[in-house]
Amino acid sequence: MTGVQPTDLADATWRKATRSNTQGNQCVEVAQLKHGIAVRDSKDPEGPNLMFTPGEWDAFVHGVKGGEFDLS
């Protein structure tokens, strides 16, 4: 994702996904940035982040809600 600066993440407000597994510390956190969305593993907040443009994030959310990623 272009246009994201390290300061964007330093100032980011992270929140846990409502469906994250809190008992096994398997939590995903998301932050809305000026130019997109960032995702990280709550167990490793200093580790890598996934960065998405607003369009990419919308397509992902649409796919999740539509069952595109369901395991049968």
mmCIF file of the N, C-alpha and C atoms, coordinates in Angstrom:
data_MODEL
# 
_entry.id   MODEL 
# 
loop_
_atom_site.group_PDB 
_atom_site.id 
_atom_site.type_symbol 
_atom_site.label_atom_id 
_atom_site.label_alt_id 
_atom_site.label_comp_id 
_atom_site.label_asym_id 
_atom_site.label_entity_id 
_atom_site.label_seq_id 
_atom_site.pdbx_PDB_ins_code 
_atom_site.Cartn_x 
_atom_site.Cartn_y 
_atom_site.Cartn_z 
_atom_site.occupancy 
_atom_site.B_iso_or_equiv 
_atom_site.pdbx_formal_charge 
_atom_site.auth_seq_id 
_atom_site.auth_comp_id 
_atom_site.auth_asym_id 
_atom_site.auth_atom_id 
_atom_site.pdbx_PDB_model_num 
ATOM 1   N N  . MET A 1 1  ? 0.848   -1.164  0.000  1.00 0.00 ? 1  MET A N  1 
ATOM 2   C CA . MET A 1 1  ? 0.000   0.000   0.000  1.00 0.00 ? 1  MET A CA 1 
ATOM 3   C C  . MET A 1 1  ? 0.895   1.229   0.000  1.00 0.00 ? 1  MET A C  1 
ATOM 4   N N  . THR A 1 2  ? 0.681   2.112   -0.906 1.00 0.00 ? 2  THR A N  1 
ATOM 5   C CA . THR A 1 2  ? 1.501   3.308   -0.993 1.00 0.00 ? 2  THR A CA 1 
ATOM 6   C C  . THR A 1 2  ? 0.953   4.404   -0.099 1.00 0.00 ? 2  THR A C  1 
ATOM 7   N N  . GLY A 1 3  ? 1.832   5.312   0.286  1.00 0.00 ? 3  GLY A N  1 
ATOM 8   C CA . GLY A 1 3  ? 1.408   6.461   1.057  1.00 0.00 ? 3  GLY A CA 1 
ATOM 9   C C  . GLY A 1 3  ? 1.374   6.250   2.563  1.00 0.00 ? 3  GLY A C  1 
ATOM 10  N N  . VAL A 1 4  ? 1.693   5.050   3.056  1.00 0.00 ? 4  VAL A N  1 
ATOM 11  C CA . VAL A 1 4  ? 1.674   4.805   4.496  1.00 0.00 ? 4  VAL A CA 1 
ATOM 12  C C  . VAL A 1 4  ? 3.054   5.094   5.058  1.00 0.00 ? 4  VAL A C  1 
ATOM 13  N N  . GLN A 1 5  ? 3.100   5.906   6.071  1.00 0.00 ? 5  GLN A N  1 
ATOM 14  C CA . GLN A 1 5  ? 4.342   6.275   6.726  1.00 0.00 ? 5  GLN A CA 1 
ATOM 15  C C  . GLN A 1 5  ? 4.437   5.565   8.073  1.00 0.00 ? 5  GLN A C  1 
ATOM 16  N N  . PRO A 1 6  ? 5.667   5.319   8.580  1.00 0.00 ? 6  PRO A N  1 
ATOM 17  C CA . PRO A 1 6  ? 5.796   4.684   9.901  1.00 0.00 ? 6  PRO A CA 1 
ATOM 18  C C  . PRO A 1 6  ? 5.038   5.421   10.995 1.00 0.00 ? 6  PRO A C  1 
ATOM 19  N N  . THR A 1 7  ? 4.932   6.735   10.888 1.00 0.00 ? 7  THR A N  1 
ATOM 20  C CA . THR A 1 7  ? 4.198   7.484   11.904 1.00 0.00 ? 7  THR A CA 1 
ATOM 21  C C  . THR A 1 7  ? 2.715   7.165   11.886 1.00 0.00 ? 7  THR A C  1 
ATOM 22  N N  . ASP A 1 8  ? 2.198   6.740   10.725 1.00 0.00 ? 8  ASP A N  1 
ATOM 23  C CA . ASP A 1 8  ? 0.793   6.338   10.656 1.00 0.00 ? 8  ASP A CA 1 
ATOM 24  C C  . ASP A 1 8  ? 0.517   5.203   11.628 1.00 0.00 ? 8  ASP A C  1 
ATOM 25  N N  . LEU A 1 9  ? 1.433   4.254   11.724 1.00 0.00 ? 9  LEU A N  1 
ATOM 26  C CA . LEU A 1 9  ? 1.260   3.120   12.625 1.00 0.00 ? 9  LEU A CA 1 
ATOM 27  C C  . LEU A 1 9  ? 1.554   3.499   14.066 1.00 0.00 ? 9  LEU A C  1 
ATOM 28  N N  . ALA A 1 10 ? 2.481   4.414   14.276 1.00 0.00 ? 10 ALA A N  1 
ATOM 29  C CA . ALA A 1 10 ? 2.813   4.840   15.638 1.00 0.00 ? 10 ALA A CA 1 
ATOM 30  C C  . ALA A 1 10 ? 1.613   5.532   16.286 1.00 0.00 ? 10 ALA A C  1 
ATOM 31  N N  . ASP A 1 11 ? 0.840   6.223   15.491 1.00 0.00 ? 11 ASP A N  1 
ATOM 32  C CA . ASP A 1 11 ? -0.323  6.952   15.996 1.00 0.00 ? 11 ASP A CA 1 
ATOM 33  C C  . ASP A 1 11 ? -1.624  6.174   15.844 1.00 0.00 ? 11 ASP A C  1 
ATOM 34  N N  . ALA A 1 12 ? -1.537  4.944   15.336 1.00 0.00 ? 12 ALA A N  1 
ATOM 35  C CA . ALA A 1 12 ? -2.746  4.165   15.054 1.00 0.00 ? 12 ALA A CA 1 
ATOM 36  C C  . ALA A 1 12 ? -3.450  3.750   16.347 1.00 0.00 ? 12 ALA A C  1 
ATOM 37  N N  . THR A 1 13 ? -4.767  3.704   16.277 1.00 0.00 ? 13 THR A N  1 
ATOM 38  C CA . THR A 1 13 ? -5.580  3.181   17.366 1.00 0.00 ? 13 THR A CA 1 
ATOM 39  C C  . THR A 1 13 ? -6.006  1.778   16.966 1.00 0.00 ? 13 THR A C  1 
ATOM 40  N N  . TRP A 1 14 ? -5.456  0.787   17.639 1.00 0.00 ? 14 TRP A N  1 
ATOM 41  C CA . TRP A 1 14 ? -5.717  -0.607  17.309 1.00 0.00 ? 14 TRP A CA 1 
ATOM 42  C C  . TRP A 1 14 ? -6.918  -1.105  18.097 1.00 0.00 ? 14 TRP A C  1 
ATOM 43  N N  . ARG A 1 15 ? -7.704  -1.969  17.453 1.00 0.00 ? 15 ARG A N  1 
ATOM 44  C CA . ARG A 1 15 ? -8.814  -2.612  18.158 1.00 0.00 ? 15 ARG A CA 1 
ATOM 45  C C  . ARG A 1 15 ? -8.883  -4.070  17.728 1.00 0.00 ? 15 ARG A C  1 
ATOM 46  N N  . LYS A 1 16 ? -9.303  -4.903  18.669 1.00 0.00 ? 16 LYS A N  1 
ATOM 47  C CA . LYS A 1 16 ? -9.392  -6.333  18.398 1.00 0.00 ? 16 LYS A CA 1 
ATOM 48  C C  . LYS A 1 16 ? -10.680 -6.646  17.655 1.00 0.00 ? 16 LYS A C  1 
ATOM 49  N N  . ALA A 1 17 ? -10.579 -7.615  16.764 1.00 0.00 ? 17 ALA A N  1 
ATOM 50  C CA . ALA A 1 17 ? -11.768 -8.093  16.067 1.00 0.00 ? 17 ALA A CA 1 
ATOM 51  C C  . ALA A 1 17 ? -12.708 -8.719  17.089 1.00 0.00 ? 17 ALA A C  1 
ATOM 52  N N  . THR A 1 18 ? -13.988 -8.478  16.934 1.00 0.00 ? 18 THR A N  1 
ATOM 53  C CA . THR A 1 18 ? -14.953 -8.961  17.924 1.00 0.00 ? 18 THR A CA 1 
ATOM 54  C C  . THR A 1 18 ? -15.030 -10.480 17.983 1.00 0.00 ? 18 THR A C  1 
ATOM 55  N N  . ARG A 1 19 ? -14.630 -11.154 16.942 1.00 0.00 ? 19 ARG A N  1 
ATOM 56  C CA . ARG A 1 19 ? -14.701 -12.617 16.928 1.00 0.00 ? 19 ARG A CA 1 
ATOM 57  C C  . ARG A 1 19 ? -13.356 -13.280 17.174 1.00 0.00 ? 19 ARG A C  1 
ATOM 58  N N  . SER A 1 20 ? -12.378 -12.540 17.637 1.00 0.00 ? 20 SER A N  1 
ATOM 59  C CA . SER A 1 20 ? -11.078 -13.137 17.948 1.00 0.00 ? 20 SER A CA 1 
ATOM 60  C C  . SER A 1 20 ? -11.198 -14.065 19.142 1.00 0.00 ? 20 SER A C  1 
ATOM 61  N N  . ASN A 1 21 ? -10.369 -15.081 19.138 1.00 0.00 ? 21 ASN A N  1 
ATOM 62  C CA . ASN A 1 21 ? -10.344 -16.060 20.221 1.00 0.00 ? 21 ASN A CA 1 
ATOM 63  C C  . ASN A 1 21 ? -9.532  -15.490 21.374 1.00 0.00 ? 21 ASN A C  1 
ATOM 64  N N  . THR A 1 22 ? -10.190 -15.090 22.458 1.00 0.00 ? 22 THR A N  1 
ATOM 65  C CA . THR A 1 22 ? -9.487  -14.479 23.579 1.00 0.00 ? 22 THR A CA 1 
ATOM 66  C C  . THR A 1 22 ? -8.849  -15.507 24.503 1.00 0.00 ? 22 THR A C  1 
ATOM 67  N N  . GLN A 1 23 ? -9.298  -16.765 24.487 1.00 0.00 ? 23 GLN A N  1 
ATOM 68  C CA . GLN A 1 23 ? -8.753  -17.765 25.394 1.00 0.00 ? 23 GLN A CA 1 
ATOM 69  C C  . GLN A 1 23 ? -7.395  -18.267 24.945 1.00 0.00 ? 23 GLN A C  1 
ATOM 70  N N  . GLY A 1 24 ? -7.149  -18.322 23.658 1.00 0.00 ? 24 GLY A N  1 
ATOM 71  C CA . GLY A 1 24 ? -5.873  -18.819 23.166 1.00 0.00 ? 24 GLY A CA 1 
ATOM 72  C C  . GLY A 1 24 ? -4.941  -17.727 22.714 1.00 0.00 ? 24 GLY A C  1 
ATOM 73  N N  . ASN A 1 25 ? -5.246  -16.485 23.074 1.00 0.00 ? 25 ASN A N  1 
ATOM 74  C CA . ASN A 1 25 ? -4.455  -15.330 22.647 1.00 0.00 ? 25 ASN A CA 1 
ATOM 75  C C  . ASN A 1 25 ? -4.294  -15.274 21.138 1.00 0.00 ? 25 ASN A C  1 
ATOM 76  N N  . GLN A 1 26 ? -5.278  -15.748 20.411 1.00 0.00 ? 26 GLN A N  1 
ATOM 77  C CA . GLN A 1 26 ? -5.256  -15.709 18.953 1.00 0.00 ? 26 GLN A CA 1 
ATOM 78  C C  . GLN A 1 26 ? -6.101  -14.538 18.507 1.00 0.00 ? 26 GLN A C  1 
ATOM 79  N N  . CYS A 1 27 ? -5.561  -13.350 18.632 1.00 0.00 ? 27 CYS A N  1 
ATOM 80  C CA . CYS A 1 27 ? -6.330  -12.144 18.368 1.00 0.00 ? 27 CYS A CA 1 
ATOM 81  C C  . CYS A 1 27 ? -5.762  -11.384 17.176 1.00 0.00 ? 27 CYS A C  1 
ATOM 82  N N  . VAL A 1 28 ? -6.645  -10.855 16.385 1.00 0.00 ? 28 VAL A N  1 
ATOM 83  C CA . VAL A 1 28 ? -6.300  -9.994  15.279 1.00 0.00 ? 28 VAL A CA 1 
ATOM 84  C C  . VAL A 1 28 ? -6.735  -8.589  15.663 1.00 0.00 ? 28 VAL A C  1 
ATOM 85  N N  . GLU A 1 29 ? -5.872  -7.625  15.379 1.00 0.00 ? 29 GLU A N  1 
ATOM 86  C CA . GLU A 1 29 ? -6.203  -6.232  15.646 1.00 0.00 ? 29 GLU A CA 1 
ATOM 87  C C  . GLU A 1 29 ? -6.183  -5.462  14.335 1.00 0.00 ? 29 GLU A C  1 
ATOM 88  N N  . VAL A 1 30 ? -7.079  -4.495  14.222 1.00 0.00 ? 30 VAL A N  1 
ATOM 89  C CA . VAL A 1 30 ? -7.140  -3.653  13.030 1.00 0.00 ? 30 VAL A CA 1 
ATOM 90  C C  . VAL A 1 30 ? -7.061  -2.186  13.439 1.00 0.00 ? 30 VAL A C  1 
ATOM 91  N N  . ALA A 1 31 ? -6.547  -1.382  12.531 1.00 0.00 ? 31 ALA A N  1 
ATOM 92  C CA . ALA A 1 31 ? -6.480  0.062   12.755 1.00 0.00 ? 31 ALA A CA 1 
ATOM 93  C C  . ALA A 1 31 ? -6.845  0.766   11.457 1.00 0.00 ? 31 ALA A C  1 
ATOM 94  N N  . GLN A 1 32 ? -7.702  1.750   11.569 1.00 0.00 ? 32 GLN A N  1 
ATOM 95  C CA . GLN A 1 32 ? -8.029  2.561   10.399 1.00 0.00 ? 32 GLN A CA 1 
ATOM 96  C C  . GLN A 1 32 ? -6.999  3.675   10.308 1.00 0.00 ? 32 GLN A C  1 
ATOM 97  N N  . LEU A 1 33 ? -6.358  3.761   9.159  1.00 0.00 ? 33 LEU A N  1 
ATOM 98  C CA . LEU A 1 33 ? -5.335  4.766   8.918  1.00 0.00 ? 33 LEU A CA 1 
ATOM 99  C C  . LEU A 1 33 ? -5.865  5.831   7.973  1.00 0.00 ? 33 LEU A C  1 
ATOM 100 N N  . LYS A 1 34 ? -5.110  6.869   7.798  1.00 0.00 ? 34 LYS A N  1 
ATOM 101 C CA . LYS A 1 34 ? -5.504  7.953   6.907  1.00 0.00 ? 34 LYS A CA 1 
ATOM 102 C C  . LYS A 1 34 ? -5.734  7.446   5.482  1.00 0.00 ? 34 LYS A C  1 
ATOM 103 N N  . HIS A 1 35 ? -4.918  6.469   5.043  1.00 0.00 ? 35 HIS A N  1 
ATOM 104 C CA . HIS A 1 35 ? -4.987  5.994   3.662  1.00 0.00 ? 35 HIS A CA 1 
ATOM 105 C C  . HIS A 1 35 ? -5.338  4.518   3.548  1.00 0.00 ? 35 HIS A C  1 
ATOM 106 N N  . GLY A 1 36 ? -5.926  3.914   4.582  1.00 0.00 ? 36 GLY A N  1 
ATOM 107 C CA . GLY A 1 36 ? -6.283  2.507   4.475  1.00 0.00 ? 36 GLY A CA 1 
ATOM 108 C C  . GLY A 1 36 ? -6.466  1.837   5.824  1.00 0.00 ? 36 GLY A C  1 
ATOM 109 N N  . ILE A 1 37 ? -6.238  0.528   5.826  1.00 0.00 ? 37 ILE A N  1 
ATOM 110 C CA . ILE A 1 37 ? -6.440  -0.306  7.004  1.00 0.00 ? 37 ILE A CA 1 
ATOM 111 C C  . ILE A 1 37 ? -5.166  -1.106  7.261  1.00 0.00 ? 37 ILE A C  1 
ATOM 112 N N  . ALA A 1 38 ? -4.801  -1.250  8.536  1.00 0.00 ? 38 ALA A N  1 
ATOM 113 C CA . ALA A 1 38 ? -3.671  -2.094  8.928  1.00 0.00 ? 38 ALA A CA 1 
ATOM 114 C C  . ALA A 1 38 ? -4.197  -3.222  9.806  1.00 0.00 ? 38 ALA A C  1 
ATOM 115 N N  . VAL A 1 39 ? -3.581  -4.385  9.699  1.00 0.00 ? 39 VAL A N  1 
ATOM 116 C CA . VAL A 1 39 ? -3.951  -5.567  10.482 1.00 0.00 ? 39 VAL A CA 1 
ATOM 117 C C  . VAL A 1 39 ? -2.680  -6.128  11.098 1.00 0.00 ? 39 VAL A C  1 
ATOM 118 N N  . ARG A 1 40 ? -2.766  -6.568  12.357 1.00 0.00 ? 40 ARG A N  1 
ATOM 119 C CA . ARG A 1 40 ? -1.604  -7.164  13.014 1.00 0.00 ? 40 ARG A CA 1 
ATOM 120 C C  . ARG A 1 40 ? -2.050  -8.260  13.975 1.00 0.00 ? 40 ARG A C  1 
ATOM 121 N N  . ASP A 1 41 ? -1.086  -9.054  14.404 1.00 0.00 ? 41 ASP A N  1 
ATOM 122 C CA . ASP A 1 41 ? -1.278  -10.102 15.401 1.00 0.00 ? 41 ASP A CA 1 
ATOM 123 C C  . ASP A 1 41 ? -1.069  -9.467  16.771 1.00 0.00 ? 41 ASP A C  1 
ATOM 124 N N  . SER A 1 42 ? -2.057  -9.558  17.651 1.00 0.00 ? 42 SER A N  1 
ATOM 125 C CA . SER A 1 42 ? -1.944  -8.904  18.957 1.00 0.00 ? 42 SER A CA 1 
ATOM 126 C C  . SER A 1 42 ? -0.830  -9.492  19.818 1.00 0.00 ? 42 SER A C  1 
ATOM 127 N N  . LYS A 1 43 ? -0.418  -10.721 19.542 1.00 0.00 ? 43 LYS A N  1 
ATOM 128 C CA . LYS A 1 43 ? 0.674   -11.331 20.311 1.00 0.00 ? 43 LYS A CA 1 
ATOM 129 C C  . LYS A 1 43 ? 2.022   -10.727 19.945 1.00 0.00 ? 43 LYS A C  1 
ATOM 130 N N  . ASP A 1 44 ? 2.102   -10.066 18.790 1.00 0.00 ? 44 ASP A N  1 
ATOM 131 C CA . ASP A 1 44 ? 3.363   -9.513  18.303 1.00 0.00 ? 44 ASP A CA 1 
ATOM 132 C C  . ASP A 1 44 ? 3.130   -8.101  17.748 1.00 0.00 ? 44 ASP A C  1 
ATOM 133 N N  . PRO A 1 45 ? 2.778   -7.153  18.613 1.00 0.00 ? 45 PRO A N  1 
ATOM 134 C CA . PRO A 1 45 ? 2.442   -5.809  18.125 1.00 0.00 ? 45 PRO A CA 1 
ATOM 135 C C  . PRO A 1 45 ? 3.595   -5.083  17.439 1.00 0.00 ? 45 PRO A C  1 
ATOM 136 N N  . GLU A 1 46 ? 4.821   -5.493  17.689 1.00 0.00 ? 46 GLU A N  1 
ATOM 137 C CA . GLU A 1 46 ? 5.973   -4.875  17.024 1.00 0.00 ? 46 GLU A CA 1 
ATOM 138 C C  . GLU A 1 46 ? 6.353   -5.628  15.761 1.00 0.00 ? 46 GLU A C  1 
ATOM 139 N N  . GLY A 1 47 ? 5.647   -6.720  15.475 1.00 0.00 ? 47 GLY A N  1 
ATOM 140 C CA . GLY A 1 47 ? 5.930   -7.544  14.306 1.00 0.00 ? 47 GLY A CA 1 
ATOM 141 C C  . GLY A 1 47 ? 5.345   -6.944  13.040 1.00 0.00 ? 47 GLY A C  1 
ATOM 142 N N  . PRO A 1 48 ? 5.268   -7.756  11.999 1.00 0.00 ? 48 PRO A N  1 
ATOM 143 C CA . PRO A 1 48 ? 4.777   -7.250  10.712 1.00 0.00 ? 48 PRO A CA 1 
ATOM 144 C C  . PRO A 1 48 ? 3.296   -6.901  10.748 1.00 0.00 ? 48 PRO A C  1 
ATOM 145 N N  . ASN A 1 49 ? 2.932   -5.995  9.873  1.00 0.00 ? 49 ASN A N  1 
ATOM 146 C CA . ASN A 1 49 ? 1.539   -5.572  9.704  1.00 0.00 ? 49 ASN A CA 1 
ATOM 147 C C  . ASN A 1 49 ? 1.135   -5.814  8.264  1.00 0.00 ? 49 ASN A C  1 
ATOM 148 N N  . LEU A 1 50 ? -0.115  -6.151  8.070  1.00 0.00 ? 50 LEU A N  1 
ATOM 149 C CA . LEU A 1 50 ? -0.670  -6.221  6.725  1.00 0.00 ? 50 LEU A CA 1 
ATOM 150 C C  . LEU A 1 50 ? -1.362  -4.896  6.455  1.00 0.00 ? 50 LEU A C  1 
ATOM 151 N N  . MET A 1 51 ? -1.135  -4.352  5.284  1.00 0.00 ? 51 MET A N  1 
ATOM 152 C CA . MET A 1 51 ? -1.694  -3.054  4.933  1.00 0.00 ? 51 MET A CA 1 
ATOM 153 C C  . MET A 1 51 ? -2.624  -3.216  3.738  1.00 0.00 ? 51 MET A C  1 
ATOM 154 N N  . PHE A 1 52 ? -3.802  -2.595  3.807  1.00 0.00 ? 52 PHE A N  1 
ATOM 155 C CA . PHE A 1 52 ? -4.797  -2.694  2.751  1.00 0.00 ? 52 PHE A CA 1 
ATOM 156 C C  . PHE A 1 52 ? -5.291  -1.311  2.357  1.00 0.00 ? 52 PHE A C  1 
ATOM 157 N N  . THR A 1 53 ? -5.538  -1.138  1.084  1.00 0.00 ? 53 THR A N  1 
ATOM 158 C CA . THR A 1 53 ? -6.219  0.079   0.637  1.00 0.00 ? 53 THR A CA 1 
ATOM 159 C C  . THR A 1 53 ? -7.681  -0.055  1.050  1.00 0.00 ? 53 THR A C  1 
ATOM 160 N N  . PRO A 1 54 ? -8.443  1.029   1.063  1.00 0.00 ? 54 PRO A N  1 
ATOM 161 C CA . PRO A 1 54 ? -9.863  0.907   1.382  1.00 0.00 ? 54 PRO A CA 1 
ATOM 162 C C  . PRO A 1 54 ? -10.602 -0.062  0.452  1.00 0.00 ? 54 PRO A C  1 
ATOM 163 N N  . GLY A 1 55 ? -10.281 -0.053  -0.838 1.00 0.00 ? 55 GLY A N  1 
ATOM 164 C CA . GLY A 1 55 ? -10.919 -0.960  -1.778 1.00 0.00 ? 55 GLY A CA 1 
ATOM 165 C C  . GLY A 1 55 ? -10.589 -2.418  -1.507 1.00 0.00 ? 55 GLY A C  1 
ATOM 166 N N  . GLU A 1 56 ? -9.323  -2.693  -1.182 1.00 0.00 ? 56 GLU A N  1 
ATOM 167 C CA . GLU A 1 56 ? -8.921  -4.069  -0.854 1.00 0.00 ? 56 GLU A CA 1 
ATOM 168 C C  . GLU A 1 56 ? -9.629  -4.549  0.408  1.00 0.00 ? 56 GLU A C  1 
ATOM 169 N N  . TRP A 1 57 ? -9.708  -3.684  1.407  1.00 0.00 ? 57 TRP A N  1 
ATOM 170 C CA . TRP A 1 57 ? -10.373 -4.051  2.662  1.00 0.00 ? 57 TRP A CA 1 
ATOM 171 C C  . TRP A 1 57 ? -11.860 -4.313  2.436  1.00 0.00 ? 57 TRP A C  1 
ATOM 172 N N  . ASP A 1 58 ? -12.501 -3.466  1.665  1.00 0.00 ? 58 ASP A N  1 
ATOM 173 C CA . ASP A 1 58 ? -13.923 -3.656  1.365  1.00 0.00 ? 58 ASP A CA 1 
ATOM 174 C C  . ASP A 1 58 ? -14.161 -4.986  0.639  1.00 0.00 ? 58 ASP A C  1 
ATOM 175 N N  . ALA A 1 59 ? -13.276 -5.328  -0.308 1.00 0.00 ? 59 ALA A N  1 
ATOM 176 C CA . ALA A 1 59 ? -13.413 -6.597  -1.028 1.00 0.00 ? 59 ALA A CA 1 
ATOM 177 C C  . ALA A 1 59 ? -13.234 -7.779  -0.077 1.00 0.00 ? 59 ALA A C  1 
ATOM 178 N N  . PHE A 1 60 ? -12.286 -7.682  0.846  1.00 0.00 ? 60 PHE A N  1 
ATOM 179 C CA . PHE A 1 60 ? -12.062 -8.745  1.828  1.00 0.00 ? 60 PHE A CA 1 
ATOM 180 C C  . PHE A 1 60 ? -13.286 -8.914  2.729  1.00 0.00 ? 60 PHE A C  1 
ATOM 181 N N  . VAL A 1 61 ? -13.789 -7.816  3.271  1.00 0.00 ? 61 VAL A N  1 
ATOM 182 C CA . VAL A 1 61 ? -14.958 -7.880  4.156  1.00 0.00 ? 61 VAL A CA 1 
ATOM 183 C C  . VAL A 1 61 ? -16.158 -8.446  3.400  1.00 0.00 ? 61 VAL A C  1 
ATOM 184 N N  . HIS A 1 62 ? -16.350 -8.016  2.176  1.00 0.00 ? 62 HIS A N  1 
ATOM 185 C CA . HIS A 1 62 ? -17.447 -8.529  1.357  1.00 0.00 ? 62 HIS A CA 1 
ATOM 186 C C  . HIS A 1 62 ? -17.303 -10.041 1.164  1.00 0.00 ? 62 HIS A C  1 
ATOM 187 N N  . GLY A 1 63 ? -16.083 -10.513 0.909  1.00 0.00 ? 63 GLY A N  1 
ATOM 188 C CA . GLY A 1 63 ? -15.839 -11.938 0.748  1.00 0.00 ? 63 GLY A CA 1 
ATOM 189 C C  . GLY A 1 63 ? -16.114 -12.723 2.014  1.00 0.00 ? 63 GLY A C  1 
ATOM 190 N N  . VAL A 1 64 ? -15.716 -12.182 3.156  1.00 0.00 ? 64 VAL A N  1 
ATOM 191 C CA . VAL A 1 64 ? -15.970 -12.848 4.435  1.00 0.00 ? 64 VAL A CA 1 
ATOM 192 C C  . VAL A 1 64 ? -17.479 -12.949 4.675  1.00 0.00 ? 64 VAL A C  1 
ATOM 193 N N  . LYS A 1 65 ? -18.177 -11.846 4.504  1.00 0.00 ? 65 LYS A N  1 
ATOM 194 C CA . LYS A 1 65 ? -19.622 -11.844 4.739  1.00 0.00 ? 65 LYS A CA 1 
ATOM 195 C C  . LYS A 1 65 ? -20.357 -12.746 3.755  1.00 0.00 ? 65 LYS A C  1 
ATOM 196 N N  . GLY A 1 66 ? -19.811 -12.912 2.548  1.00 0.00 ? 66 GLY A N  1 
ATOM 197 C CA . GLY A 1 66 ? -20.441 -13.744 1.537  1.00 0.00 ? 66 GLY A CA 1 
ATOM 198 C C  . GLY A 1 66 ? -20.057 -15.209 1.622  1.00 0.00 ? 66 GLY A C  1 
ATOM 199 N N  . GLY A 1 67 ? -19.218 -15.579 2.603  1.00 0.00 ? 67 GLY A N  1 
ATOM 200 C CA . GLY A 1 67 ? -18.842 -16.976 2.793  1.00 0.00 ? 67 GLY A CA 1 
ATOM 201 C C  . GLY A 1 67 ? -17.727 -17.460 1.895  1.00 0.00 ? 67 GLY A C  1 
ATOM 202 N N  . GLU A 1 68 ? -17.051 -16.557 1.220  1.00 0.00 ? 68 GLU A N  1 
ATOM 203 C CA . GLU A 1 68 ? -15.984 -16.918 0.286  1.00 0.00 ? 68 GLU A CA 1 
ATOM 204 C C  . GLU A 1 68 ? -14.851 -17.698 0.957  1.00 0.00 ? 68 GLU A C  1 
ATOM 205 N N  . PHE A 1 69 ? -14.612 -17.454 2.223  1.00 0.00 ? 69 PHE A N  1 
ATOM 206 C CA . PHE A 1 69 ? -13.493 -18.073 2.922  1.00 0.00 ? 69 PHE A CA 1 
ATOM 207 C C  . PHE A 1 69 ? -13.906 -19.149 3.912  1.00 0.00 ? 69 PHE A C  1 
ATOM 208 N N  . ASP A 1 70 ? -15.185 -19.531 3.904  1.00 0.00 ? 70 ASP A N  1 
ATOM 209 C CA . ASP A 1 70 ? -15.679 -20.559 4.827  1.00 0.00 ? 70 ASP A CA 1 
ATOM 210 C C  . ASP A 1 70 ? -14.996 -21.895 4.548  1.00 0.00 ? 70 ASP A C  1 
ATOM 211 N N  . LEU A 1 71 ? -14.648 -22.580 5.614  1.00 0.00 ? 71 LEU A N  1 
ATOM 212 C CA . LEU A 1 71 ? -14.091 -23.934 5.488  1.00 0.00 ? 71 LEU A CA 1 
ATOM 213 C C  . LEU A 1 71 ? -15.223 -24.923 5.638  1.00 0.00 ? 71 LEU A C  1 
ATOM 214 N N  . SER A 1 72 ? -15.353 -25.808 4.698  1.00 0.00 ? 72 SER A N  1 
ATOM 215 C CA . SER A 1 72 ? -16.446 -26.793 4.748  1.00 0.00 ? 72 SER A CA 1 
ATOM 216 C C  . SER A 1 72 ? -15.970 -28.110 5.331  1.00 0.00 ? 72 SER A C  1 
# 
